Structures are given as C-alpha cells and as structure tokens.
Amino acid sequence: MFPSGFIKKIMVCVDGSRESVAAAQWAITLAKNTDIELIAVYVVNVNLLKDLVRMRIFVKIEEMDYEKDLELDGKRFLAFVESLARAKSVPIHTVLLKGVVDQELIQKTEEWGVDLLVLGELEPVYSRADASHHVSELVLRKAKCSVFVIKNVEWVERIYNSLDART
C-alpha cells in the first residue's frame, strides 16, 4: 500500500463514538501486514471537570467520581479497540491519558514521533467561534504531523470487516 517505512507510527484518538471506532478500524487497516506501530489513545478531559466545579455544577466529590467514571469508560473503549486489532492480528498499544484533550494529543504526537494521527469525523461547526472550541478542530490545526480524518464510517467498516484475520 505504502512504500516501506513511509509511515512508522500511527496514533488514533478514541472517545467511544462510532466515528472514533471507524478511525480505529482505519488505523488497524493501515497497520495490517506492515511494520507500522499503532497506538490508540483515550484522553480523560480533566479540564472540563475542573470547569464544572468552578461553575458550581459539580462539587469536588462529584468531580472525583465522574473522573473515575470517565477513566473506566476510557479503559473500556481502549479494550474494545484492542479487541478490534487483535481480531485482525494487528499489534496495538493503548494509552489512557488525563488532561486537556487537544493539548495531550498534540504533545504526545510530538513526544512519540507519530507520523499520522487518525481522527473520527469532525463535529459540525455552526460558527467561527464554535470552531475554535472543538477539540478535533484544534488538533487538526495545531498538530505537526499529518492528520487523517475519517468521513465515511460505513465504507471504513466494510474495509475493516473484509480484512483477513490471518497474517
């Protein structure tokens, strides 16, 4: 598919949405039968939790409980993506991070030497002000590596499902 060594490391951001699952399936498809290192990342948005406490929507104990729930969700989503990769005999590393989502993703792509970041389809943007607050939009604009955005979930699912699990 690609010249040898063209892409060495792919990172996919998962959040449990159908679009992020399709992004993971596409990354698995790219990594199949290659030496590409595949990393799936889930980021617990602790900044959002702190904002909810600051706005008095949550009290501190609720923040801690909700953070634990988000961590459990993240672990569950990462385990699911790991099972998708295992089903196609593709090695994958999964990482749960905490922080400001766009900042964590951008920092890790640079720190880990990621060649390609794969994201699910961007959320609809209704205004210019809206665009500056969407995580995917921020990552797309600020990432120093190439970013691949999945647009056709059904097509990706068909390609993933057609992959042979054997090597």
C-alpha positions as CSV (number, residue, x, y, z in Angstrom):
1,M,0.0,0.0,0.0
2,F,2.7,2.5,1.0
3,P,6.5,2.4,0.4
4,S,8.4,0.6,3.2
5,G,9.0,3.0,6.1
6,F,6.7,5.7,4.7
7,I,4.6,5.7,7.9
8,K,6.2,4.2,11.0
9,K,3.8,5.2,13.7
10,I,0.1,5.9,13.8
11,M,-1.9,7.3,16.7
12,V,-5.7,7.1,16.8
13,C,-7.8,9.0,19.2
14,V,-10.8,7.1,20.6
15,D,-13.7,8.6,22.5
16,G,-16.3,5.8,22.3
17,S,-18.2,7.4,19.4
18,R,-19.0,5.5,16.2
19,E,-16.7,7.9,14.3
20,S,-13.7,7.1,16.6
21,V,-14.3,3.4,16.3
22,A,-14.2,3.8,12.5
23,A,-10.9,5.8,12.9
24,A,-9.5,2.9,14.9
25,Q,-10.7,0.4,12.2
26,W,-9.0,2.5,9.5
27,A,-5.8,2.7,11.6
28,I,-5.9,-1.1,12.0
29,T,-6.4,-1.5,8.3
30,L,-3.3,0.7,7.6
31,A,-1.2,-1.2,10.1
32,K,-2.2,-4.6,8.8
33,N,0.7,-6.5,7.2
34,T,3.1,-3.7,7.8
35,D,5.7,-2.7,10.4
36,I,3.6,0.4,11.4
37,E,3.4,0.9,15.2
38,L,-0.2,1.5,16.2
39,I,-1.2,3.5,19.3
40,A,-4.8,4.1,20.5
41,V,-5.3,6.9,22.9
42,Y,-8.2,8.0,25.1
43,V,-7.9,11.3,27.0
44,V,-9.9,12.0,30.1
45,N,-10.8,15.7,29.9
46,V,-9.9,16.8,33.4
47,N,-10.1,20.4,32.3
48,L,-13.8,20.1,31.6
49,L,-14.3,18.5,35.1
50,K,-12.5,21.4,36.7
51,D,-14.6,23.9,34.8
52,L,-17.8,22.1,36.0
53,V,-16.6,22.5,39.6
54,R,-15.6,26.1,39.1
55,M,-19.1,26.9,37.6
56,R,-20.6,25.1,40.7
57,I,-22.3,22.5,38.5
58,F,-20.2,19.8,40.4
59,V,-18.8,19.8,43.9
60,K,-15.3,18.4,44.3
61,I,-16.5,14.9,45.3
62,E,-18.7,14.7,42.2
63,E,-15.7,15.7,40.1
64,M,-13.6,12.8,41.5
65,D,-16.5,10.3,41.0
66,Y,-17.1,11.5,37.4
67,E,-13.3,11.4,36.7
68,K,-13.3,7.7,37.8
69,D,-16.3,7.0,35.6
70,L,-14.5,8.6,32.6
71,E,-11.4,6.6,33.3
72,L,-13.4,3.4,33.4
73,D,-15.1,4.4,30.1
74,G,-11.7,5.1,28.6
75,K,-10.4,1.8,29.7
76,R,-13.4,0.1,28.3
77,F,-13.1,1.9,24.9
78,L,-9.4,1.1,24.7
79,A,-10.1,-2.5,25.5
80,F,-12.7,-2.6,22.7
81,V,-10.2,-1.1,20.2
82,E,-7.6,-3.6,21.4
83,S,-10.1,-6.4,20.6
84,L,-10.7,-5.0,17.1
85,A,-6.9,-5.0,16.5
86,R,-6.5,-8.5,17.9
87,A,-9.3,-9.8,15.7
88,K,-7.2,-8.8,12.7
89,S,-3.9,-9.9,14.2
90,V,-2.6,-6.3,14.5
91,P,-0.4,-5.4,17.4
92,I,-1.6,-2.2,19.2
93,H,-0.6,-0.2,22.3
94,T,-3.3,1.5,24.2
95,V,-2.8,4.6,26.4
96,L,-5.1,6.3,28.8
97,L,-4.2,10.0,29.4
98,K,-5.6,12.8,31.5
99,G,-5.5,16.5,30.7
100,V,-6.7,19.0,28.1
101,V,-7.6,16.7,25.2
102,D,-6.2,18.7,22.3
103,Q,-3.0,19.6,24.2
104,E,-2.4,16.0,25.3
105,L,-2.9,14.7,21.7
106,I,-0.6,17.3,20.2
107,Q,2.1,16.8,22.8
108,K,2.0,13.0,22.5
109,T,2.2,13.0,18.7
110,E,5.4,15.1,19.0
111,E,6.8,13.2,22.0
112,W,6.2,9.8,20.5
113,G,7.3,10.8,16.9
114,V,3.9,10.0,15.4
115,D,3.7,10.2,11.6
116,L,0.0,10.1,11.2
117,L,-2.9,11.0,13.6
118,V,-6.2,9.4,12.8
119,L,-9.4,11.1,14.0
120,G,-13.1,10.4,13.6
121,E,-15.2,12.8,11.6
122,L,-15.2,16.3,12.9
123,E,-18.3,17.6,14.7
124,P,-20.4,20.1,12.8
125,V,-19.3,23.7,13.3
126,Y,-22.0,26.2,13.3
127,S,-19.9,29.4,13.7
128,R,-16.3,30.5,13.6
129,A,-16.3,30.9,17.4
130,D,-17.6,27.3,17.6
131,A,-14.6,26.0,15.6
132,S,-12.1,27.4,18.0
133,H,-13.6,25.3,20.8
134,H,-13.9,21.9,19.1
135,V,-11.2,19.5,20.2
136,S,-10.8,17.9,16.8
137,E,-10.7,21.2,15.0
138,L,-7.9,22.4,17.4
139,V,-5.9,19.2,16.9
140,L,-6.3,19.4,13.2
141,R,-5.0,22.9,13.1
142,K,-2.2,22.6,15.7
143,A,-0.8,19.1,15.0
144,K,2.6,19.0,13.5
145,C,2.1,15.5,12.0
146,S,-0.3,14.6,9.2
147,V,-3.9,14.2,10.3
148,F,-6.3,11.7,8.6
149,V,-10.0,12.4,9.3
150,I,-12.5,9.6,8.7
151,K,-15.5,10.8,6.7
152,N,-17.4,7.6,5.6
153,V,-17.9,5.3,8.6
154,E,-19.8,2.6,6.6
155,W,-17.1,2.4,4.0
156,V,-14.4,2.0,6.7
157,E,-16.4,-0.6,8.4
158,R,-16.7,-2.6,5.2
159,I,-13.0,-2.4,4.6
160,Y,-12.2,-3.4,8.1
161,N,-14.6,-6.3,8.0
162,S,-13.1,-7.5,4.8
163,L,-9.6,-7.9,6.3
164,D,-8.4,-11.4,6.8
165,A,-7.5,-12.0,10.5
166,R,-4.6,-14.2,9.4
167,T,-1.2,-12.5,8.7
